[in-house]
Amino acid sequence: MGLYGAVQGVGFRWFAQRQAQLLGCTGWVGNDPSGNKVEVVAEGPRDTLEELLSRLRQGPPGAHVSHVEVEWQETTGEFGQFQIRL
């Protein structure tokens, strides 16, 4: 998924990692090199992923998510935990 708006430089990656870990999701979060979005790849049950999506739409204090692009795919099981990619 791609989260657009004021999402870089506001602790968004740390926030996303914490929320994913609390929900038991695996995957990763990272800043897009263009500087205008944060990318998230997450795996888990559909209802859990929808809850993560809801939390990420809100974001941490100081963030403003203007819009989100979501692409649902089959689970690959390739992730052991949820990490921040630099």
Secondary structure, DSSP 4 states (H G I P E B T S, - for coil): -EEEEE-SSSSHHHHHHHHHHHHT-EEEEEE-TTSSEEEEEEES-HHHHHHHHHHHHH-STT-EEEEEE----------SSEEEE-
